[in-house]
Amino acid sequence: MRFKKKRIVFAFILLIILTLSGCSNMRWGTSAGVSMDFGPNGPRVRPHMDVDLYSGGRF
């Protein structure tokens, strides 16, 4: 039973590696800043930070 579970986990990891090999050109894109919203209670400032994956080729 133990070996069967290990084989299933190994096959799953191998499948994930083969599936994600097409994403080998992925790059990280980050941005940070401040958003300002004007509402009925006055202006509100909210900081934000974004992390995205970009696969559009070279920068």
Secondary structure, DSSP 4 states (H G I P E B T S, - for coil): -HHHHHHHHHHHHHHHHHHHGGGTT-EEEEEEEEEEEEETTEEEEEEEEEEEEE-SS--
